[in-house]
Amino acid sequence: MKAALVTAYGSPDVIHITEVPAPSPKRNDVLIRIHASAVNAADWRLRRADPWFVRLVFGPFRPRRPILGVVFAGEVVEVGAEVTTYRKGDRLFGWTSIMGLGGHAEFIALPESGAFARMPAGMTWTDAAAIPFGFGTARHFLSKANVSKGQRVLIYGASGAVGSAAVQLARTMGAEVTGVCSTGNVELVRSLGATHVLDYTKDDLSAFRDRYDVVFETVGKLPFKTSVDLVKPNGVILTGSEMPAQMLARLFAGKGGKRVTVIGGTAGERAADMQHLAELWQRKEIRAVIDSTYPLARIAEAHARAESGRKVGSVVVTMSDPPQGGRP
Ligand SMILES: NC(=O)c1ccc[n+]([C@@H]2O[C@H](COP(=O)([O-])OP(=O)(O)OC[C@H]3O[C@@H](n4cnc5c(N)ncnc54)[C@H](OP(=O)(O)O)[C@@H]3O)[C@@H](O)[C@H]2O)c1
């Protein structure tokens, strides 16, 4: 099968497309023909070994798992002898798993207990590949904050993969959402369901002190002190994209005497989340936001776009060009 291999840490040029043996499913595995995947922050950060401790987890000199790709959308082509949940022909989408990766290839074998679900009828492969990372992460953090009806939630970085998903999910939870983005993305963020949109290039955030029950910082660009200023006393700050330097800065910054709960860490990968997202999508309560789509052969360009810091939603990679079997 064709796969994109990363056999050294570095710039997008380290990626090469090559033929490798297709995996064989074990007794509890499903073998999936992948139609689309995405290049997400997890992929380009791993490729660049950014932050440095990526090397401790994924390999000191090169990635131990050279096929990146933490999400997939594809169809089951074979099932192991003990598989009971899925059968040949099922269309699935979700996480491959951060420790296993493997989404940037034509086939993957995953345990049937993996963090994926059936795609709803009518969902395209590209939409299905664009949903798991941003929405899975946003759902993880918003659930931790127990977002509830009527709460005021501020999403900082509202046009990114996580941010655009967070705006939509917070809305489905009944929150009054304020999205923060730059001028060019204001209309998009409004169209995703934000009641208010602030333009960080023009609006003065300090005018909104003590206003939000939850502040979700999705892009790691807002000084922690500003998050503290924006959140109400006893509110919650979600730091979804904190790097070591920011973590350190936060510890030194303190909370200025305000009682605030700070929740960070890594998002979990759950099949139940994918099932929930499939239902929301089917009810038209959420939609995929796609920045751009590249065939696998041009995955290096997809990486460059993904790490630009300017993408809007997700960068999708298709295994065939054009993608096969878009809408059933
Ligand atoms: N903790 C976890 O488990 C977890 C999981 C997933 C992701 N993450 C982290 O979350 C971060 C975000 O990921 P992502 O994929 O959502 O990012 P992304 O899609 O690459 O974010 C791009 C967006 O960020 C916006 N942006 C850039 N500078 C900004 C600024 N100064 N203020 C506000 N918005 C700004 C851009 O909008 P404009 O062009 O309008 O500025 C662009 O639309 C990454 O660092 C990733 O590593 C963490």
The ligand as a Gaussian input file, in Angstrom:
#p B3LYP/6-31G(d) Opt

LIG

0 1
 N       -4.381000      19.328000      24.608000
 C       -4.682000      18.546000      23.601000
 O       -4.959000      17.358000      23.734000
 C       -4.703000      19.154000      22.223000
 C       -5.436000      18.535000      21.224000
 C       -5.496000      19.133000      19.990000
 C       -4.782000      20.302000      19.743000
 N       -4.033000      20.830000      20.736000
 C       -3.279000      22.065000      20.493000
 O       -4.215000      23.070000      20.213000
 C       -3.627000      24.027000      19.377000
 C       -4.614000      24.437000      18.337000
 O       -4.800000      23.424000      17.405000
 P       -5.674000      23.710000      16.125000
 O       -5.443000      22.563000      15.203000
 O       -7.047000      24.086000      16.495000
 O       -4.926000      25.021000      15.568000
 P       -5.016000      25.640000      14.143000
 O       -6.191000      25.112000      13.413000
 O       -3.692000      25.523000      13.463000
 O       -5.230000      27.194000      14.480000
 C       -5.199000      28.065000      13.421000
 C       -6.061000      29.259000      13.749000
 O       -5.458000      29.986000      14.813000
 C       -5.841000      31.338000      14.659000
 N       -4.872000      32.222000      15.276000
 C       -3.581000      32.390000      14.951000
 N       -3.026000      33.340000      15.762000
 C       -4.014000      33.770000      16.584000
 C       -4.077000      34.708000      17.630000
 N       -3.007000      35.417000      18.002000
 N       -5.246000      34.882000      18.273000
 C       -6.340000      34.165000      17.932000
 N       -6.351000      33.254000      16.949000
 C       -5.199000      33.064000      16.278000
 C       -5.860000      31.553000      13.161000
 O       -6.870000      32.511000      12.891000
 P       -6.497000      33.960000      12.368000
 O       -5.789000      33.748000      11.058000
 O       -7.849000      34.599000      12.255000
 O       -5.632000      34.584000      13.392000
 C       -6.203000      30.172000      12.580000
 O       -7.523000      30.096000      12.091000
 C       -2.318000      23.431000      18.860000
 O       -1.264000      24.063000      19.531000
 C       -2.397000      22.002000      19.259000
 O       -1.140000      21.448000      19.545000
 C       -3.991000      20.297000      21.972000

